[in-house]
Amino acid sequence: MFQDIQPHHLQNQNDQQRPPRAGDYVLIGRQGAVVLTAASELPTYEMTQTDWSFTADQYVYLLAVDKTAFYWVDVDAQAQATDAYQVGATRDFRRMTPSWLAFSSATAAHLAWWYDTNRFCGHCGQPLRRGTTERSLVCDACGQTSYPTIMPAIIVGVTHGDKLLLTKFLAGYNHYSLISGYTEIGESFEDTVRREVFEEVGLQVHNLKYFGSQPWAPSHSLLAGYFAELDKDIAIDLETDELAKAQWFHRDDLPHNAEDGTMSLTWTMIEAFRHSKN
């Protein structure tokens, strides 16, 4: 899956004292827009030293993979674009190569988004500062401390014998997918599975089996995947505000998705069901 970058190792400690070095990558921009090279790659620290005049305190440490670190510079991406650089979107980082760079860039963008969207205290409105010992944002005025936003969500493969229920969204992602949804306050993941299945297709399920999890930076989420068996073979009652269709597929007739492959938890689960590994 997306996070499987072995033999590389993600280091997400809050190493704010580490200075940028040659070979490190820099995310320049805010609000999901970043500066990329003509080859759609992140600029390196050396490039930023040559082509811009950022000061040392503008480089905000995000994370590292092995000995390569990622930093954020909080400026408007469009204003930094030149003939040698273009403005891209962080949501497209998943298509970078090699795969370890795609995952680490997307995860770094998740952290940059958190810093970018949490500049002031939600309690008293005063400016926040970055924590020095842990990954946090601290308000010196009232003492409020905030931590990175990670949204828990579920993905569920509803099964009925040799059939798997797939859905399609009304807008956006246009491939088949599995039922999914965010966990509400007070819910367990299992509660969320049952609620989302009933809300989206009007079905009830039992015998929930945990499959695996995935950090999914594009939606700032941590996904928990389950398989669940259909209770009763009744007609689907489709929730049409978000979904365009829901359809049962025999495992021998499941569609393929060359774009995602097994990058996403959704398609890893679909492939597992196809090959009877659920």
Secondary structure, DSSP 8 states (H G I E B T S, - for coil): -TT--TTS-EE----TT----TT-EEEEEETTEEEEETTS---BHHHHHHH----GGG-EEEEEETTEEEEEE-S-HHHH--TTEEEEEGGGGGG-SSHHHHHHHHHHHHHHHHHHH--B-TTT--B-EE-SSSS-EE-TTT--EE----EEEEEEEEEETTEEEEEEESSS--S-B-EEEE--TT--HHHHHHHHHHHHHS--EEEEEEEEEEEEGGGTEEEEEEEEEESS-------TTTEEEEEEEEGGG----TTTTTSSHHHHHHHHHHTT--
